[in-house]
Amino acid sequence: MNLEDLEIYKLAIDVSDDAWRVYKILSWPDKKIMGDQFVSAVDSIGASIAEGFGRFHYLDKNKFNYNARGSLLESLHWLEVLSKRGKIKEEIKESLKSKLYSLHRKLNGYINITKKQVEVGVKTTR
């Protein structure tokens, strides 16, 4: 399997594209105060998944998967801040929130599968 075939990676890229569209419509001050941190957190989800995918040992893989999960939760925080401050429309917030929650569930499943592969003696290499 290649990284590009991994469903959680595809979802992370999709959410990154949506976050970038949000970022582009923000004013310069809003980009500097909230937008930079929002898009950085969202982009970090996919980057961490990719880095973990390239690791050999399941503990190493999941270290990066846990980082991805942390970035995902940070993304939800910034999404809420952007919404509360009236910087994005409610439908945009809800769409992104739904995608992030879906990715969160799938990422948790991926973490659990990675752990179980080791328990039953399945190699976690590509």
C-alpha positions in Angstrom: 0.0 0.0 0.0 1.2 3.5 -0.8 0.5 6.6 1.3 -1.8 8.0 -1.3 -4.0 4.9 -1.0 -4.5 5.4 2.8 -8.0 6.7 3.4 -7.1 8.8 6.4 -4.4 10.5 4.4 -6.8 11.3 1.6 -9.3 12.7 4.1 -6.6 14.8 5.7 -5.6 16.3 2.3 -9.3 17.0 1.6 -9.7 18.8 4.9 -6.4 20.8 4.2 -7.9 22.0 0.9 -11.0 23.2 2.7 -9.0 24.9 5.4 -6.9 26.7 2.8 -10.1 28.0 1.2 -11.1 29.4 4.6 -7.7 30.9 5.1 -7.7 32.7 1.7 -10.9 34.7 2.6 -9.6 36.0 5.9 -8.3 39.5 6.2 -4.6 40.0 6.9 -5.0 40.6 10.6 -7.3 37.6 11.0 -4.8 35.4 9.1 -2.0 36.4 11.5 -4.1 36.0 14.7 -6.1 32.9 13.9 -5.7 31.7 10.3 -2.0 30.9 10.4 -2.5 28.6 13.4 -5.7 27.1 11.9 -4.2 26.1 8.6 -0.9 25.0 10.2 -2.8 22.7 12.6 -4.9 21.2 9.7 -1.9 20.7 7.5 -0.1 19.1 10.3 -2.7 16.3 10.4 -1.7 14.9 7.0 2.0 15.6 7.5 2.0 13.6 10.7 0.1 10.7 9.2 2.6 10.7 6.3 5.6 10.7 8.6 4.1 7.9 10.7 3.3 5.8 7.6 7.0 5.8 6.7 8.1 4.5 10.1 8.9 0.8 10.7 8.0 0.2 14.4 4.3 0.4 15.5 5.3 2.6 18.5 7.0 5.0 16.1 4.1 5.0 13.7 1.6 5.7 16.4 3.7 8.5 18.0 3.0 10.4 14.8 -0.6 9.2 14.6 -1.1 10.6 18.1 0.5 13.9 16.9 -2.0 13.9 14.0 -4.8 13.4 16.5 -3.6 16.3 18.6 -3.4 18.6 15.5 -6.9 17.5 14.6 -8.2 18.6 18.0 -6.3 21.9 17.7 -8.0 22.4 14.3 -11.4 21.9 15.9 -10.5 24.6 18.4 -9.5 27.1 15.8 -12.5 26.3 13.7 -14.7 27.1 16.7 -12.8 30.4 17.4 -13.2 31.5 13.8 -16.9 30.7 13.9 -17.5 32.5 17.3 -15.7 35.6 16.0 -17.9 35.7 12.9 -15.0 35.0 10.5 -16.7 32.0 8.7 -20.2 31.0 7.9 -22.0 28.4 10.0 -22.3 26.0 7.0 -18.6 26.1 6.4 -17.9 25.5 10.0 -20.3 22.5 10.1 -19.0 21.0 6.9 -15.4 21.2 8.2 -16.3 20.0 11.6 -18.1 17.0 10.2 -15.1 16.1 8.1 -12.8 16.5 11.1 -14.9 14.3 13.3 -15.1 11.6 10.6 -11.3 11.8 10.2 -11.0 11.6 14.0 -12.9 8.3 14.2 -11.0 6.8 11.3 -7.6 7.9 12.8 -8.5 6.3 16.1 -9.4 3.1 14.2 -6.1 3.3 12.3 -4.2 3.7 15.6 -6.0 0.7 17.1 -5.3 -1.5 14.0 -1.6 -0.5 14.1 -1.5 -1.7 17.7 -3.4 -4.9 17.0 -1.1 -5.8 14.1 1.8 -6.1 16.5 -0.3 -8.1 19.0 -1.0 -10.8 16.4 2.4 -10.7 14.9 1.6 -8.9 11.7 4.4 -6.8 10.3 3.6 -3.2 10.0 5.9 -2.5 7.0 4.7 -1.5 3.6 
